[in-house]
Structures are given as structure tokens and as C-alpha cells.
Amino acid sequence: MTETTLSSYVKEPLVFAQENFKSQDELFEQVAQKALDLGWVREDFLERIKKREATFPTGIQLMNLGAAIPHTDAECVLEEFVAVVTLQEPTVFYSMEDNTQQVKAQIVFVLGLNQPHAQLEMLQSLMGLLQNETVLAELLLATTENELISVIKKINYKRSVIKMKKIRVLVACGAGIATSTVVMKKVEELFAKNNLPVEITQIKIAEAAAKQDSADMLISTTMLPTEYSIPAIKAMAFLTGIGTEKVENEIIEAAKGIQ
């Protein structure tokens, strides 16, 4: 998928403003049928998107509303699209963080992308959009499909712009190799679980002061010998297993502040 604006993927036949769907299945059926009629998807698109959403839900609880970003296998998409649905009454999805928790979605982006790597990039792009309360309010206030498209065109974000920037993390220990390697893996998993892009560099703690200007955060498995201009988090818990949840929360809170 070449770099282009999000609006290039939002096409009028698959824009639904102020709709009422009794369930996510009904929403999927409407989107899938239109996409099938247009020749944009294979017949198994509907079955696959329902199955994937049931297995890996995509509901996102935002500050003031719920959203969802359902998607499925690339091979059943013949022409790429992003369907946009705003709802008068929320449709129930389930949280991507906890599949037992309901999310009452007022806006849904159904991704029809046929390049596997592009799905992650567009998901990251939409996560950035969903953090913009002003844009969300405009989308939800649009009363017609044309108004909704106009808002999206006005956003005119390039995917590279709305794509969440990578958080540059230094992972350090006394020697710079053994324990920081263990922690690096745990940090990678933590950021992936929270849909936060990260770039990790292993260093010795003695190098941290010199490297901090080119980083956003320092995570250390040893004592911090000085103060730093970036958030510096002691992560011995990743090695001991004691207090891990507290450290993880501290890292994620710091990362969201950087984003």
C-alpha cells in the first residue's frame, strides 16, 4: 500500500452516517454486502470478519465514547477500502484489552486491506485519529455521508503523519548486555500489547547521560547514578518478578505522555 491520505481509502458506497444497527453482526452484514456487490471482497469476507472479531475483538473504550476497528484476512479483500460507520445508538463490541468487557461503539472503521503489513500501519494511524477529540466530535456530528466524507477529507492526514511515532527507549543495565536483554524482550511485549510503536536500544547505564538527547525514555535494571532529562524508570521488577504490574503501568503512563 503506497503512502497516501486516509481519505483515499474511504469511499462513498461504504460510508454510513448516523446509522442504527441492532448488533455488530448486522453492521458487518451491511458493509460486507455492499463491498461484495462492488466486487471489492470475496464471498467469505463476512464469515471471516465475524469470526476474527469474535476471537480477537477490536473495541476501544475512549475517554467519552467507544469505537471499534474490525478487520480480517488480507486475501479476501480484492480492492482496498476503509468503511466508516457512525451510529445514532451505540453498537456493542468487546474490548481488545479485555474480551469480557463491552464497548458501546459510536464510530466503527471496518478495514478492508489486502497488504498484511498495511493493516498494522493503518491500525496505528486510526489509533492516532481516535485520540483527537476534535476530529471525533466532527465525525459524530456529521448527519450525511457527504458531510462525513468532507470531514475525513479535511483531516487530510497522511498515514505517515497520523501514524503514531515510535517511542525511543533506552534499556540499560550495569554491563549493558545480560539483564538488559531480558528486559528488552519484556518491554517489546509490553508496548506491543498496548499498541504502542517502540524503538529499543540496549546500552550500559554509564552511556545513558550521553544518549538521552536522542531518546524518549530510559528503563534501567540497575540503580540510576544521576538525574535525566527524560523519564527514567527502574525496572528491576522485570528480573525479580516482584512489583511487575506497577512498573508496567509506570512505563505505559510515561509512554502515553510522550505520544
ROVODO-437182 format. One line per field, with one value per residue (C-alpha): residue number from 1; residue in three letters; z, y, x. Coordinates in Angstrom, 2 decimals. Example, Ala and Ser with C-alpha at 12.3 -4.5 7.8 and 13.67 -1.06 7.14 Angstrom:
BEGIN
num [1;2] $
residu [ala;ser] $
Z [7.80;7.14] $
Y [-4.50;-1.06] $
X [12.30;13.67] $
//
This chain:
BEGIN
num [1;2;3;4;5;6;7;8;9;10;11;12;13;14;15;16;17;18;19;20;21;22;23;24;25;26;27;28;29;30;31;32;33;34;35;36;37;38;39;40;41;42;43;44;45;46;47;48;49;50;51;52;53;54;55;56;57;58;59;60;61;62;63;64;65;66;67;68;69;70;71;72;73;74;75;76;77;78;79;80;81;82;83;84;85;86;87;88;89;90;91;92;93;94;95;96;97;98;99;100;101;102;103;104;105;106;107;108;109;110;111;112;113;114;115;116;117;118;119;120;121;122;123;124;125;126;127;128;129;130;131;132;133;134;135;136;137;138;139;140;141;142;143;144;145;146;147;148;149;150;151;152;153;154;155;156;157;158;159;160;161;162;163;164;165;166;167;168;169;170;171;172;173;174;175;176;177;178;179;180;181;182;183;184;185;186;187;188;189;190;191;192;193;194;195;196;197;198;199;200;201;202;203;204;205;206;207;208;209;210;211;212;213;214;215;216;217;218;219;220;221;222;223;224;225;226;227;228;229;230;231;232;233;234;235;236;237;238;239;240;241;242;243;244;245;246;247;248;249;250;251;252;253;254;255;256;257;258;259] $
residu [met;thr;glu;thr;thr;leu;ser;ser;tyr;val;lys;glu;pro;leu;val;phe;ala;gln;glu;asn;phe;lys;ser;gln;asp;glu;leu;phe;glu;gln;val;ala;gln;lys;ala;leu;asp;leu;gly;trp;val;arg;glu;asp;phe;leu;glu;arg;ile;lys;lys;arg;glu;ala;thr;phe;pro;thr;gly;ile;gln;leu;met;asn;leu;gly;ala;ala;ile;pro;his;thr;asp;ala;glu;cys;val;leu;glu;glu;phe;val;ala;val;val;thr;leu;gln;glu;pro;thr;val;phe;tyr;ser;met;glu;asp;asn;thr;gln;gln;val;lys;ala;gln;ile;val;phe;val;leu;gly;leu;asn;gln;pro;his;ala;gln;leu;glu;met;leu;gln;ser;leu;met;gly;leu;leu;gln;asn;glu;thr;val;leu;ala;glu;leu;leu;leu;ala;thr;thr;glu;asn;glu;leu;ile;ser;val;ile;lys;lys;ile;asn;tyr;lys;arg;ser;val;ile;lys;met;lys;lys;ile;arg;val;leu;val;ala;cys;gly;ala;gly;ile;ala;thr;ser;thr;val;val;met;lys;lys;val;glu;glu;leu;phe;ala;lys;asn;asn;leu;pro;val;glu;ile;thr;gln;ile;lys;ile;ala;glu;ala;ala;ala;lys;gln;asp;ser;ala;asp;met;leu;ile;ser;thr;thr;met;leu;pro;thr;glu;tyr;ser;ile;pro;ala;ile;lys;ala;met;ala;phe;leu;thr;gly;ile;gly;thr;glu;lys;val;glu;asn;glu;ile;ile;glu;ala;ala;lys;gly;ile;gln] $
Z [0.00;-1.09;1.20;0.71;2.66;4.75;2.63;-0.36;1.38;2.44;-0.50;-0.64;-1.06;2.26;4.36;6.74;8.72;11.76;11.20;13.55;13.73;16.37;16.54;15.20;13.01;11.34;10.81;9.31;7.04;5.64;5.00;3.58;1.22;-0.24;-0.62;-2.28;-4.69;-5.66;-6.23;-3.52;-1.39;-1.75;-0.51;2.59;3.82;6.03;7.65;8.28;9.78;12.13;13.20;13.73;15.75;17.96;18.54;18.64;19.47;18.42;20.67;22.12;25.09;24.69;27.20;26.17;23.70;22.28;18.91;17.03;14.21;12.89;10.17;8.75;6.43;3.56;0.97;0.99;0.04;-3.71;-3.57;-0.51;1.48;4.92;5.69;8.16;10.23;12.73;14.88;16.43;19.09;20.07;18.84;21.30;20.61;23.06;24.27;22.61;26.08;27.90;25.79;28.66;28.73;26.47;24.43;23.18;19.86;18.29;15.44;13.59;10.98;9.02;7.36;4.00;3.30;1.18;2.18;5.54;6.74;5.85;8.41;11.31;9.84;9.29;12.77;14.22;12.07;13.25;16.86;16.39;14.91;17.77;20.24;18.55;20.31;17.99;14.87;16.54;17.50;13.90;12.58;15.02;14.27;10.50;9.52;5.93;4.10;2.16;5.38;6.84;3.76;3.87;7.45;6.55;3.53;5.69;8.09;5.14;7.35;5.55;7.05;7.88;9.79;11.76;12.35;15.99;16.30;17.63;21.24;21.53;24.62;26.11;28.07;30.36;32.91;34.57;31.82;29.03;27.83;30.05;32.14;29.66;27.02;29.25;29.97;26.31;25.39;28.15;27.08;23.45;24.54;26.82;24.08;21.54;23.95;24.31;20.56;21.05;18.47;20.05;19.07;21.71;22.12;24.54;26.41;29.50;32.26;32.02;28.45;29.37;30.05;26.68;24.75;26.45;23.94;21.19;23.30;24.90;27.89;29.92;31.50;33.77;35.62;37.87;40.12;38.37;39.02;38.16;37.06;33.43;31.18;30.01;32.09;33.83;35.23;37.42;36.16;38.48;38.87;35.41;36.81;40.28;39.35;42.32;41.55;37.82;37.28;38.97;36.75;33.61;34.46;35.07;31.68;29.79;31.52;30.60;27.01;26.58;27.87;25.19;22.43] $
Y [0.00;3.26;6.24;8.28;10.05;8.14;9.69;7.66;4.51;5.97;5.51;6.79;3.44;2.31;5.40;5.18;8.27;8.18;4.55;2.23;-1.38;-3.72;-5.71;-5.87;-8.79;-6.58;-3.89;-6.41;-7.82;-4.39;-3.45;-6.86;-6.99;-3.57;-4.45;-7.76;-6.02;-3.67;-6.59;-5.36;-8.54;-12.28;-14.02;-15.30;-11.76;-11.66;-15.04;-14.21;-10.77;-12.11;-14.97;-12.73;-10.19;-12.96;-14.30;-11.04;-8.20;-4.67;-2.47;0.57;2.48;6.12;8.91;9.86;7.21;3.77;2.83;-0.33;-1.16;-4.61;-6.21;-9.64;-11.66;-9.77;-12.47;-11.96;-8.25;-7.55;-3.75;-1.84;0.31;1.66;1.66;4.35;3.92;6.44;5.35;7.13;4.45;2.60;-0.94;-3.36;-4.61;-6.13;-4.61;-5.53;-5.28;-7.46;-9.56;-9.78;-6.00;-4.42;-1.33;0.66;1.85;5.06;5.00;1.95;1.71;-1.57;-2.19;-3.90;-4.03;-6.63;-5.99;-7.72;-5.19;-2.33;-3.42;-2.66;0.71;1.72;0.50;2.71;5.60;5.20;4.93;8.33;9.70;8.29;10.27;13.51;14.50;17.46;15.27;12.61;15.21;16.44;12.90;12.10;15.35;14.69;13.84;12.67;10.54;13.58;15.53;12.58;12.34;16.09;15.84;12.98;14.86;17.92;15.88;15.02;13.17;11.28;7.85;8.73;11.78;10.19;7.10;7.14;7.99;5.37;5.88;5.67;3.65;3.07;-0.19;-0.25;-2.43;-2.28;-4.23;-3.42;-6.99;-9.76;-8.37;-5.63;-8.32;-9.93;-6.57;-5.53;-8.53;-7.73;-4.08;-5.09;-7.32;-4.63;-1.98;-4.42;-5.37;-1.69;-0.94;1.48;1.52;1.39;1.54;-0.02;0.47;-1.58;0.41;0.44;2.69;4.74;5.68;6.91;10.55;10.90;9.15;10.69;13.55;11.05;9.05;9.47;7.15;5.24;1.87;0.53;-2.73;-1.06;1.98;5.34;7.19;10.63;12.52;12.59;14.94;12.07;9.75;7.23;4.09;1.46;-1.93;-4.44;-5.91;-7.48;-9.58;-10.31;-10.69;-8.50;-5.37;-6.02;-4.63;-1.34;-0.91;-1.81;0.80;3.39;2.67;2.83;6.05;7.63;6.36;7.79;11.12;11.07;10.20] $
X [0.00;1.58;1.73;-1.43;-4.13;-6.65;-9.40;-8.17;-9.42;-12.76;-15.13;-18.70;-20.50;-19.00;-19.69;-22.64;-23.70;-25.98;-27.00;-28.84;-27.65;-29.03;-25.81;-22.28;-23.38;-25.98;-23.33;-20.91;-23.61;-24.45;-20.82;-19.90;-22.88;-22.10;-18.43;-19.38;-21.79;-18.96;-16.59;-14.23;-14.28;-14.70;-17.82;-16.01;-15.23;-18.34;-17.71;-14.05;-14.60;-17.27;-15.01;-11.99;-13.95;-15.32;-11.79;-9.84;-12.25;-11.35;-13.46;-11.67;-13.03;-12.03;-12.47;-16.01;-17.15;-16.50;-15.02;-14.05;-11.62;-12.64;-10.51;-9.79;-7.54;-5.92;-6.58;-10.35;-10.04;-9.88;-9.86;-8.72;-11.12;-11.87;-15.60;-16.69;-19.83;-21.22;-24.13;-27.11;-27.28;-24.10;-23.50;-21.92;-18.42;-15.96;-12.72;-9.43;-7.86;-10.42;-12.79;-15.29;-15.81;-18.43;-17.59;-20.56;-19.17;-20.43;-17.93;-16.60;-13.85;-14.01;-10.65;-10.50;-6.78;-5.01;-1.40;-0.77;1.82;-0.53;-3.13;-0.80;0.16;-3.47;-4.43;-1.72;-2.93;-6.51;-5.38;-3.82;-7.04;-9.10;-7.01;-8.08;-11.32;-11.96;-11.91;-14.06;-16.67;-16.84;-17.21;-20.01;-21.87;-21.94;-25.53;-24.99;-22.47;-21.24;-20.65;-18.77;-16.54;-15.92;-14.69;-12.38;-11.02;-10.48;-8.40;-6.17;-3.73;-1.03;-0.66;2.91;1.67;-1.12;0.92;1.91;5.58;7.90;8.88;12.66;13.55;16.97;17.21;20.23;21.96;25.36;27.09;24.66;24.11;22.74;19.91;19.00;18.41;15.79;14.18;14.25;12.10;9.62;9.44;8.83;5.95;4.51;4.47;3.01;0.22;-0.67;-0.46;2.43;5.25;8.68;12.34;14.61;18.34;20.45;23.09;25.25;23.92;27.13;26.11;22.63;23.52;25.23;22.44;19.38;19.04;18.24;15.74;12.31;12.63;15.20;14.43;17.13;17.76;20.33;20.50;20.27;23.53;22.16;19.05;17.98;16.03;13.79;11.57;13.84;12.23;13.85;12.71;14.36;10.87;11.20;14.02;12.67;9.01;8.05;6.06;5.97;2.46;3.36;6.43;4.46;1.82;4.54;6.12;2.82;1.75;5.09;4.78;1.28;2.56;5.26;2.74] $
//
